[in-house]
Amino acid sequence: SRRFTASYDVINPGIVLTANVITTAIPVPWPEPGTYGGGTVNVTLSSETEGATIYYTKDGVTAPTTESTLYSGPIVVNADMTIKAIAVAEGLLDSSVVTLDYEIKNDFAGGDGTEENPYLVSTADELDKVRDYPYAYFKQTANIDLDVEPYNTSEGWSPIGGYDYTEEEYYPFCGIFDGQEYTISNLFINRVALNDGDPYREVGLFGSVEEAQIRNVKLLNVDVSGDSYVGGLVGYAWNSLIENCSSTSGNVHGTGYCIGGLVGESELSQITGSYTRGCAISGEDDVGGLVGLSNSVSQITGSYSTCTVSGKTEVGGLVGLNHGQIYNSFALGDVTGTGMSIGGLAGMNNLQFAKIENAYAMGKVQGVSQVGGLVGYSS
């Protein structure tokens, strides 16, 4: 028989004893893994476990141990990199390994797309890459000429943001773009209809923007054609700010509705300190020298247009159809309509929502009915 001293306990070998052992919380990165432009991303790592120590590798292959590099500050990622990291704390199990894949695309002259360090845009190709980072911050740092291939051939420039007719998905631009008063010249867009004949809508340097801010953009010599929601700068703006922007010389044309020298339709948006000058704006309905349709209590403040404007109905020197507020603004261009609601400042003004204060118009106005020097028709 087996004998045991008093210092031993008998344990049934058929019973497995387990214990609740706490594991160290995994390292959490900032920013999250993904694709970044601008050349450099500074990755920070942290663990929710108090006092945890983090170790990492950067070759994408080697599993980290306590013999690996000790994390002591941001990891500079300036090329494609896979970081593997663990967190270790005394008395706890080591965390599982996290794998963090970062892809660096040098799409811009600098910056990382944050408010503190915006992407820097200095060439036509860099401007074209803005569409790939719809929530980022941008600053233009040089004059840009778009009269280069592929932006001056065939259908020309592809608007930034809007409906992707290939993927059948909607991708508006939701970021911040500051042109810093540098120019963007020779914007050419010829996108009236798709290959199947359906209309191409939301046409402009930016096709569609939502909760975006576009400041200090200066367009020169635009040639923009589309169906509806067509503007030199923005086709359709929702809940956005357009500040100190302009379009000088050229043509904006639409075969449908909501055609504006700067913005096709402005909804819940503010346009301030902006103008169009020396352009010819034409379309069918809701055609304006600055904005085609100012909708849902949008505001236009301290802005003007000297463009000639022509269309069928609801045609105005500043705004075609106004449901918003117009303050301290004016229009000097001639306005011609082949139908009704033709006005020197606004073709039609919806009194239920609209307000016009300290505004004037001085251009010649011609139309068939509901024609006015300031407003064609108020309802």
C-alpha positions in Angstrom: 0.0 0.0 0.0 1.0 3.7 -0.6 1.8 5.8 2.4 1.5 9.6 2.8 2.9 11.9 5.4 0.8 14.5 7.2 2.1 17.1 4.9 0.4 15.7 1.8 -3.2 15.6 0.7 -4.7 12.8 -1.4 -6.1 14.1 -4.7 -8.4 12.0 -6.8 -6.6 11.6 -10.1 -9.8 11.7 -12.0 -10.5 15.4 -11.1 -8.9 18.2 -13.2 -8.4 21.4 -11.2 -8.7 24.7 -13.1 -8.2 28.3 -12.1 -9.5 31.6 -13.4 -6.3 33.3 -14.7 -6.7 36.8 -16.1 -5.1 37.6 -19.4 -3.5 41.0 -20.2 -5.6 43.2 -22.5 -4.3 43.2 -26.1 -2.5 46.2 -27.5 -4.8 48.7 -29.2 -3.4 50.9 -32.1 -4.1 54.4 -33.1 -4.7 55.1 -35.9 -6.4 51.9 -36.9 -4.7 49.7 -39.5 -5.5 50.6 -43.0 -4.3 52.5 -46.1 -2.9 56.0 -45.5 -1.5 58.6 -47.9 1.0 61.4 -47.3 4.0 59.3 -46.5 4.1 58.8 -42.7 1.8 57.5 -40.0 2.8 57.6 -36.3 1.2 54.5 -34.6 0.7 54.5 -30.9 -0.1 51.3 -28.9 -1.8 51.0 -25.5 -3.4 48.4 -23.3 -6.4 48.7 -21.0 -4.4 46.7 -18.4 -2.8 49.1 -16.0 0.9 48.8 -15.9 1.1 46.6 -19.0 4.3 46.5 -21.1 4.1 46.2 -24.8 6.6 44.4 -27.1 6.5 44.4 -30.9 8.1 43.4 -34.1 7.9 45.1 -37.5 8.9 42.4 -40.1 5.4 41.0 -40.4 6.7 37.4 -39.6 8.3 37.2 -36.2 6.0 36.7 -33.3 6.8 39.2 -30.5 8.1 38.0 -27.1 9.5 39.8 -24.1 12.8 39.7 -26.0 11.4 41.8 -28.8 11.5 45.6 -29.1 10.0 47.4 -26.0 7.3 49.9 -27.0 8.2 53.3 -25.6 6.6 55.8 -28.1 5.0 56.1 -31.5 6.1 53.8 -34.2 7.0 55.7 -37.4 5.4 54.0 -40.4 6.6 55.5 -43.6 6.3 52.4 -45.8 4.1 49.3 -46.0 4.5 47.6 -42.6 3.0 44.8 -40.5 3.3 45.3 -36.8 2.9 42.3 -34.4 2.5 43.2 -30.7 1.8 41.7 -27.3 1.0 43.2 -23.9 2.6 41.7 -20.8 1.7 42.4 -17.1 3.1 40.9 -13.9 0.9 38.1 -12.5 -1.2 37.8 -15.7 -1.1 35.8 -18.8 0.4 37.5 -21.8 -2.1 38.9 -24.3 -2.7 37.3 -27.6 -0.7 38.6 -30.5 -2.3 41.4 -32.6 -1.3 41.9 -36.2 -1.6 45.4 -37.6 -1.2 46.0 -41.3 -0.5 49.5 -42.6 -0.3 50.5 -46.3 1.3 53.8 -47.1 0.4 55.4 -50.4 2.4 58.5 -51.3 -0.6 60.1 -53.0 0.2 63.6 -51.8 3.0 66.1 -51.3 2.8 65.6 -47.6 0.6 65.5 -44.6 -1.4 62.7 -43.0 -5.0 63.9 -43.6 -5.6 65.1 -40.1 -6.8 68.5 -39.0 -3.4 69.3 -37.6 -1.5 67.9 -40.6 -3.7 68.0 -43.8 -2.8 66.2 -47.0 -0.9 68.7 -49.3 -2.3 68.9 -52.8 -0.1 70.5 -55.5 -0.7 68.7 -58.8 -3.6 67.5 -61.0 -2.9 63.9 -60.0 -2.8 64.7 -56.3 -6.1 66.5 -56.7 -7.6 63.4 -58.4 -6.5 61.3 -55.4 -8.7 63.4 -53.0 -11.6 61.2 -53.9 -9.9 58.2 -52.2 -9.9 59.9 -48.8 -13.4 61.3 -48.5 -13.2 62.1 -44.7 -9.7 63.7 -44.7 -8.4 67.3 -44.4 -6.7 68.8 -47.5 -4.7 72.0 -48.3 -3.9 73.1 -51.8 -0.3 74.3 -52.0 0.2 75.4 -55.6 -1.8 76.5 -58.7 -3.1 73.4 -60.6 -3.8 73.2 -64.3 -6.2 70.4 -65.3 -5.5 70.9 -69.0 -3.5 67.7 -69.0 -4.3 64.1 -69.9 -6.5 62.3 -68.9 -8.4 65.2 -67.4 -8.8 67.1 -70.7 -9.9 64.3 -73.0 -13.1 62.3 -73.6 -15.4 62.9 -70.6 -12.8 64.9 -68.8 -12.6 65.3 -65.1 -14.4 62.7 -63.0 -16.3 64.6 -60.2 -15.0 64.0 -56.6 -17.8 62.4 -54.6 -21.2 61.3 -55.8 -22.9 58.3 -57.2 -20.6 55.6 -58.5 -22.5 54.3 -61.6 -20.2 51.3 -61.9 -20.5 50.1 -58.3 -24.0 51.6 -57.9 -23.0 53.1 -54.6 -23.1 56.6 -53.2 -19.8 58.1 -52.1 -20.1 61.8 -51.2 -17.1 63.9 -50.2 -17.3 64.6 -46.5 -13.9 66.1 -45.8 -12.3 69.6 -45.5 -10.7 71.1 -48.6 -8.9 74.4 -48.3 -7.6 75.8 -51.7 -5.7 78.6 -49.9 -6.7 80.8 -52.8 -4.5 79.0 -55.3 -6.2 78.5 -58.7 -7.5 75.4 -60.4 -7.7 76.2 -64.1 -9.2 74.5 -67.2 -11.6 72.2 -65.5 -13.2 70.2 -68.3 -16.2 67.9 -67.7 -18.4 66.4 -70.5 -20.7 64.0 -68.7 -24.3 64.6 -69.9 -25.3 61.0 -70.3 -24.0 57.5 -69.4 -23.2 54.9 -72.0 -26.8 53.5 -71.7 -28.3 56.9 -72.2 -29.3 57.5 -68.6 -28.6 61.1 -67.3 -25.3 61.8 -65.5 -26.0 63.8 -62.4 -24.0 65.6 -59.7 -21.4 67.2 -61.9 -18.6 69.6 -60.9 -15.1 69.6 -59.5 -16.9 67.9 -56.6 -19.9 65.9 -57.6 -21.6 65.6 -54.2 -20.5 66.8 -50.8 -22.1 66.1 -47.4 -21.2 67.7 -44.1 -18.1 69.0 -45.9 -16.2 72.3 -45.9 -14.8 73.7 -49.1 -12.9 77.0 -48.7 -10.7 79.3 -50.7 -11.0 77.4 -54.0 -10.5 79.6 -57.1 -11.6 78.1 -60.5 -10.5 79.6 -63.7 -11.9 78.9 -67.2 -14.3 76.1 -66.5 -16.1 74.0 -69.2 -18.6 71.9 -67.4 -21.5 70.0 -68.9 -23.9 67.5 -67.3 -27.5 66.6 -67.0 -28.8 67.8 -63.6 -27.2 69.0 -60.3 -24.4 70.7 -62.2 -22.1 73.4 -60.8 -18.6 74.6 -61.6 -17.5 73.7 -58.0 -20.1 71.4 -56.6 -23.0 69.6 -58.2 -24.9 68.9 -55.0 -24.1 70.2 -51.5 -25.9 68.9 -48.3 -25.3 70.4 -44.9 -22.0 71.8 -46.0 -20.0 75.1 -45.9 -18.7 76.7 -49.1 -16.6 79.8 -48.2 -14.6 82.3 -50.2 -14.8 80.2 -53.4 -15.2 81.5 -57.0 -15.4 80.5 -60.6 -14.1 83.0 -63.2 -14.7 82.7 -67.0 -16.0 79.7 -68.9 -19.3 77.8 -69.2 -21.5 75.7 -67.1 -24.3 73.8 -68.9 -26.9 71.3 -67.9 -29.6 69.6 -70.0 -31.8 69.2 -67.0 -32.4 71.0 -63.7 -30.4 72.5 -60.8 -27.7 74.2 -62.8 -25.5 76.8 -61.0 -22.3 78.7 -61.9 -20.8 77.5 -58.6 -23.3 75.0 -57.0 -26.1 73.0 -58.7 -28.2 72.5 -55.5 -27.4 73.7 -52.1 -29.4 72.0 -49.3 -29.1 72.9 -45.6 -25.8 74.5 -46.6 -24.1 77.9 -46.3 -22.4 79.7 -49.1 -20.5 82.8 -48.0 -18.1 85.3 -49.6 -18.3 83.5 -53.0 -18.8 84.6 -56.6 -19.0 83.7 -60.2 -17.7 86.1 -62.9 -17.5 86.2 -66.6 -19.2 82.8 -67.1 -22.2 81.7 -69.2 -24.6 79.5 -67.3 -27.4 77.6 -69.1 -29.9 74.8 -68.5 -33.6 74.0 -68.4 -35.1 74.5 -65.0 -33.7 76.0 -61.7 -30.8 77.8 -63.3 -28.8 80.4 -61.4 -25.6 82.4 -61.8 -24.3 81.2 -58.5 -26.7 78.4 -57.4 -29.4 76.6 -59.3 -31.6 75.6 -56.3 -31.1 76.9 -52.8 -33.1 74.5 -50.8 -34.2 73.7 -47.2 -33.2 77.0 -45.5 -29.8 77.2 -47.1 -28.0 80.6 -46.8 -26.2 82.7 -49.3 -24.3 85.6 -47.7 -22.0 88.2 -49.1 -21.9 86.6 -52.5 -22.5 87.7 -56.1 -22.6 86.7 -59.8 -21.9 88.7 -63.0 -22.6 85.7 -65.3 -25.1 85.6 -68.1 -27.8 83.0 -67.3 -30.3 81.3 -69.6 -32.9 78.6 -69.2 -36.5 77.8 -69.4 -38.2 78.2 -66.1 -37.1 79.4 -62.6 -34.0 81.2 -63.9 -32.2 83.9 -61.9 -29.1 86.0 -62.0 -28.0 84.6 -58.6 -30.4 81.7 -57.8 -32.8 79.9 -60.0 -35.2 78.7 -57.3 -34.8 80.1 -53.8 -36.1 78.3 -50.7 -33.4 79.7 -48.5 -32.0 83.0 -47.3 -30.1 85.5 -49.3 -28.2 88.3 -47.5 -25.9 91.1 -48.7 -25.6 89.7 -52.2 -26.2 90.8 -55.8 -26.3 89.8 -59.4 -25.2 91.9 -62.4 -25.6 89.5 -65.4 -28.3 89.4 -68.0 -31.0 86.7 -67.5 -33.0 85.1 -70.3 -35.8 82.6 -69.9 -38.1 80.9 -72.5 -40.7 80.2 -69.9 -41.9 81.5 -66.6 -40.4 82.7 -63.3 -37.4 84.7 -64.6 -35.7 87.2 -62.3 -32.6 89.4 -62.1 -31.7 87.9 -58.7 -34.0 84.9 -58.2 -36.3 83.3 -60.7 -38.7 82.0 -58.0 -38.8 82.9 -54.3 -40.7 80.6 -52.0 -42.0 83.1 -49.3 -42.9 80.3 -46.9 -39.2 79.6 -46.3 -37.2 82.2 -48.2 -35.9 85.5 -47.2 -34.0 88.2 -49.2 -32.3 91.1 -47.4 -30.0 93.8 -48.6 -29.7 92.3 -52.1 -30.0 93.8 -55.6 -29.8 92.9 -59.3 -28.9 95.1 -62.3 -28.9 92.9 -65.4 -31.4 92.8 -68.2 -34.2 90.3 -67.7 -36.2 88.6 -70.5 -38.9 86.0 -70.2 -42.4 84.9 -71.2 -44.3 85.4 -67.9 -43.6 86.0 -64.3 -40.6 88.2 -65.1 -39.1 90.6 -62.5 -36.0 92.8 -62.2 -35.3 91.3 -58.8 -37.6 88.2 -58.5 -39.6 86.6 -61.2 -42.3 85.1 -59.0 -42.9 84.8 -55.2 -45.2 82.2 -53.9 
